[in-house]
């Protein structure tokens, strides 16, 4: 199974609405075999860096296009690249 790294930049009303927490909760509650992190960016966007298999990353991408109920996602940009091994141990959010 090929290992991939997906970087998402999510724009809209995505900070101060629980977006980071909801992404971590989604990954953990759905037991997705993904590692990486989610963080707020200074420009008001949220960035997700996730490593895993294609199906799990697609699942996470679908969630991020909607986000939690209070979020208003306007745009999601995505970069995906193959990797030889995971460089994260867990999936978590980074403090600002």
SEKOLMI-148252 format. One record per residue: y, x, z of N, C-alpha, C in turn; residue number from 1. Coordinates in Angstrom, 2 decimals. Each point is the difference from the previous one (the first is absolute). Layout:
N
n_Y, n_X, n_Z, ca_Y, ca_X, ca_Z, c_Y, c_X, c_Z, num
Y, X, Z, Y, X, Z, Y, X, Z, NUM
...
This chain:
96
n_Y, n_X, n_Z, ca_Y, ca_X, ca_Z, c_Y, c_X, c_Z, num
-1.18, 0.84, 0.00, 1.18, -0.84, 0.00, 1.25, 0.89, 0.00, 1
0.90, -0.27, -0.92, 1.20, 0.83, -0.12, 1.01, -0.35, 1.10, 2
0.56, 1.02, 0.61, 1.00, -0.17, 1.03, 1.38, 0.06, -0.66, 3
0.88, -0.95, 0.39, 1.33, -0.07, -0.57, 1.05, -0.02, 1.09, 4
1.20, 0.42, -0.35, 1.16, -0.16, 0.88, 0.99, -0.92, -0.71, 5
0.42, -1.04, 0.72, 0.97, -0.95, -0.52, 1.26, 0.09, 0.85, 6
1.14, 0.14, -0.68, 1.29, -0.02, 0.67, 0.75, -1.23, -0.48, 7
0.37, -0.86, 0.95, 0.76, -1.21, -0.32, 1.40, 0.13, 0.60, 8
0.99, -0.43, -0.76, 1.36, -0.13, 0.53, 0.33, -1.49, -0.13, 9
0.25, -0.63, 1.13, 0.19, -1.44, 0.05, 1.46, -0.27, 0.33, 10
0.67, -0.77, -0.87, 1.42, -0.29, 0.18, 0.20, -1.49, 0.20, 11
1.09, -0.33, 0.68, 0.36, -1.37, 0.30, 0.35, -0.09, 1.48, 12
-0.20, -1.15, 0.58, 0.20, -0.14, 1.45, -1.33, 0.38, 0.65, 13
-0.16, 1.31, 0.22, -1.29, 0.51, 0.47, 0.10, 0.81, 1.29, 14
1.21, 0.22, 0.50, 0.16, 0.67, 1.28, 0.46, -1.03, 1.04, 15
-0.41, 0.23, 1.24, 0.33, -0.89, 1.13, -0.63, -1.39, -0.15, 16
-1.13, -0.07, -0.72, -0.74, -1.25, -0.15, -1.48, 0.19, 0.34, 17
-0.35, 1.15, 0.60, -1.39, 0.28, 0.37, -0.88, 0.46, -1.15, 18
0.63, 0.51, -1.07, -0.79, 0.39, -1.18, -0.98, 1.12, 0.33, 19
0.49, 1.07, 0.63, -0.89, 1.13, 0.29, -1.18, -0.43, 0.86, 20
0.29, -0.78, 1.04, -1.07, -0.44, 0.89, -1.01, -0.89, -0.72, 21
0.50, -0.86, -0.89, -0.90, -0.91, -0.70, -0.90, 0.76, -0.98, 22
0.52, 1.07, -0.61, -0.83, 0.80, -0.91, -1.13, 0.67, 0.78, 23
0.33, 0.60, 1.13, -1.02, 0.65, 0.83, -1.02, -1.03, 0.47, 24
0.49, -1.16, 0.47, -0.90, -1.05, 0.47, -0.92, -0.47, -1.13, 25
0.54, -0.14, -1.20, -0.81, -0.44, -1.15, -1.12, 1.00, -0.28, 26
0.34, 1.28, -0.05, -1.01, 1.04, -0.27, -1.09, -0.02, 1.07, 27
0.42, -0.06, 1.26, -0.98, 0.07, 1.10, -0.81, -1.29, 0.12, 28
0.65, -1.16, -0.09, -0.72, -1.26, 0.19, -0.96, -0.30, -1.16, 29
0.32, 0.49, -1.19, -0.89, -0.18, -1.14, -0.99, 1.17, -0.16, 30
0.08, 0.93, 0.96, -0.91, 1.15, 0.02, -0.02, 0.75, -1.34, 31
1.18, 0.15, -0.59, 0.10, 0.73, -1.27, -0.21, 1.49, 0.27, 32
-0.83, 0.66, -0.80, -0.24, 1.44, 0.19, 1.14, 0.83, -0.60, 33
1.17, -0.17, 0.59, 1.23, 0.64, -0.49, 0.60, 0.82, 1.14, 34
0.55, 1.16, -0.34, 0.77, 0.80, 0.95, 1.38, 0.24, -0.60, 35
0.96, 0.30, 0.85, 1.36, 0.26, -0.47, 1.01, -0.51, 0.99, 36
1.19, -0.37, -0.51, 1.03, -0.52, 0.89, 0.99, -0.89, -0.74, 37
0.79, -0.70, 0.79, 1.07, -0.85, -0.52, 1.25, 0.33, 0.82, 38
1.16, 0.10, -0.68, 1.22, 0.36, 0.70, 1.22, -0.64, -0.65, 39
1.04, -0.19, 0.82, 1.29, -0.45, -0.50, 0.70, 1.19, -0.64, 40
0.73, -0.25, -1.08, 0.77, 1.05, -0.68, 1.49, -0.26, 0.24, 41
0.82, 1.05, -0.02, 1.45, -0.15, 0.24, 0.69, -0.95, -0.98, 42
-0.56, -0.18, -1.20, 0.64, -0.88, -1.00, -0.32, -1.47, 0.21, 43
-0.71, -0.35, 1.10, -0.33, -1.38, 0.29, -1.35, -0.45, -0.51, 44
-0.70, 0.88, -0.70, -1.33, -0.33, -0.51, -1.07, 0.38, 1.03, 45
-1.23, -0.38, -0.31, -1.17, 0.41, 0.78, -0.91, 0.79, -0.94, 46
-0.53, 1.11, 0.49, -0.92, 0.82, -0.80, -1.38, -0.03, 0.62, 47
-0.99, -0.20, -0.85, -1.40, 0.04, 0.41, -0.68, 1.13, -0.76, 48
-0.66, 0.88, 0.72, -0.86, 1.01, -0.62, -1.40, -0.28, 0.51, 49
-0.91, -0.32, -0.93, -1.35, -0.39, 0.38, -1.01, 0.75, -0.85, 50
-1.09, 0.41, 0.63, -1.07, 0.70, -0.69, -1.30, -0.77, 0.19, 51
-0.72, -0.21, -1.09, -1.26, -0.72, 0.09, -0.54, -0.30, -1.38, 52
-0.94, -0.96, -0.07, -0.60, -0.38, -1.28, 0.89, -1.03, -0.69, 53
-0.20, -0.17, -1.29, 0.86, -0.84, -0.83, 0.04, -1.45, 0.49, 54
-1.13, -0.57, 0.36, -0.01, -1.41, 0.41, 0.77, -0.22, 1.30, 55
-0.15, 0.90, 0.96, 0.73, -0.12, 1.26, 1.50, 0.17, -0.23, 56
0.37, 0.93, -0.87, 1.42, 0.20, -0.29, 0.59, -1.21, -0.72, 57
-0.77, -0.62, -0.90, 0.47, -1.21, -0.68, 0.23, -1.12, 1.02, 58
-0.90, -0.13, 0.95, 0.12, -1.01, 1.05, 1.29, 0.22, 0.80, 59
0.25, 1.24, 0.39, 1.22, 0.32, 0.74, 1.24, -0.26, -0.85, 60
-0.04, 0.36, -1.27, 1.13, -0.23, -0.90, 0.33, -1.49, -0.08, 61
-1.04, -0.84, -0.13, 0.23, -1.46, -0.05, 0.71, -0.48, 1.26, 62
-0.44, 0.50, 1.16, 0.66, -0.41, 1.25, 1.46, 0.44, 0.01, 63
0.27, 1.21, -0.44, 1.36, 0.55, 0.05, 0.96, -0.71, -0.96, 64
-0.51, -0.68, -1.01, 0.90, -0.74, -0.90, 0.53, -1.26, 0.67, 65
-0.64, -0.42, 1.09, 0.46, -1.17, 0.76, 0.57, 0.41, 1.35, 66
-0.74, 0.81, 0.75, 0.43, 0.42, 1.32, -0.12, -1.12, 1.02, 67
0.58, 0.20, 1.18, -0.06, -1.01, 1.05, 0.92, -1.18, -0.33, 68
-0.13, -1.11, 0.72, 0.78, -1.21, -0.31, 1.51, 0.19, -0.08, 69
0.59, 0.84, 0.84, 1.45, 0.17, 0.01, 0.52, 0.96, -1.07, 70
-0.90, 0.68, -0.69, 0.41, 0.96, -1.04, 0.33, -0.72, -1.30, 71
0.87, 0.63, -0.78, 0.31, -0.48, -1.35, -0.13, 1.20, -0.94, 72
-1.18, 0.17, -0.56, -0.28, 1.14, -0.88, 0.59, -0.29, -1.38, 73
0.86, 0.90, -0.46, 0.60, -0.14, -1.33, -0.65, 0.91, -1.03, 74
-0.45, 1.17, 0.44, -0.54, 0.98, -0.94, -0.99, 0.91, 0.70, 75
-1.09, 0.31, -0.69, -0.98, 0.98, 0.49, -0.24, 0.99, -1.13, 76
0.30, 1.27, 0.25, -0.34, 1.03, -0.98, -1.23, 0.74, 0.52, 77
-0.81, 0.46, -0.93, -1.29, 0.57, 0.37, -0.27, 1.28, -0.78, 78
-0.53, 0.98, 0.71, -0.52, 1.23, -0.63, -1.41, 0.19, 0.54, 79
-0.94, 0.26, -0.89, -1.39, 0.24, 0.40, -0.46, 1.30, -0.63, 80
-0.66, 0.81, 0.81, -0.53, 1.26, -0.52, -1.35, 0.31, 0.65, 81
-0.89, 0.65, -0.74, -1.28, 0.39, 0.59, 0.19, 1.13, 1.00, 82
-0.80, -0.01, 1.04, 0.01, 1.08, 0.99, -1.43, 0.46, 0.24, 83
-0.15, 1.24, 0.45, -1.35, 0.51, 0.24, -0.50, -0.33, 1.40, 84
0.94, -0.18, 0.96, -0.41, -0.37, 1.36, 1.17, -0.68, 0.70, 85
-0.33, -0.75, 1.03, 1.03, -0.67, 0.79, 0.75, 1.02, 0.83, 86
1.32, -0.18, 0.11, 0.80, 0.93, 0.80, 0.51, -0.66, 1.28, 87
-0.31, -1.29, 0.20, 0.34, -0.71, 1.24, -1.29, -0.34, 0.72, 88
0.09, -0.23, 1.29, -1.19, -0.35, 0.78, -0.05, -1.50, 0.32, 89
1.17, -0.64, 0.11, 0.10, -1.41, 0.35, 1.01, -0.69, -0.88, 90
0.20, -1.30, 0.22, 1.09, -0.72, -0.66, 0.92, -0.52, 1.10, 91
1.28, 0.36, -0.07, 0.92, -0.37, 1.07, 1.41, -0.09, -0.57, 92
0.94, -0.43, 0.83, 1.39, -0.01, -0.42, 0.72, 1.16, 0.66, 93
1.01, 0.49, -0.68, 0.82, 1.08, 0.54, 1.26, -0.60, 0.58, 94
0.43, 0.54, 1.14, 1.26, -0.42, 0.59, 1.14, 0.46, -0.88, 95
1.12, -0.68, 0.13, 1.17, 0.36, -0.81, 0.57, 1.32, 0.45, 96
